[in-house]
Amino acid sequence: MNTDEKITLYSTGCPNCKTLAGILDKKNISYEIIESEQAIIDLGYSSAPLLQVGEEVLTFYQAIKWLNTHQ
């Protein structure tokens, strides 16, 4: 799947972070990974993973929903 929007995965290496990375890989979605707790805090969040799609930041469950609608 191709998307014109930049995709960034903010990860701490937790199981949910690995799940999102695995789904992104399986769907051949190009993404950048940032493994920084400070970057997550700077976005105004206190937990990971976060998936940024363009300007929109998605929590884990929002990201799963987004990924399920993008084949």
Secondary structure, 3 states (H helix, E strand, C coil): CCCCCCEEEECCCCHHHHHHHHHHHHCCCCCEEECCHHHHHHCCCCCCCEEEECCEEECHHHHHHHHHHCC
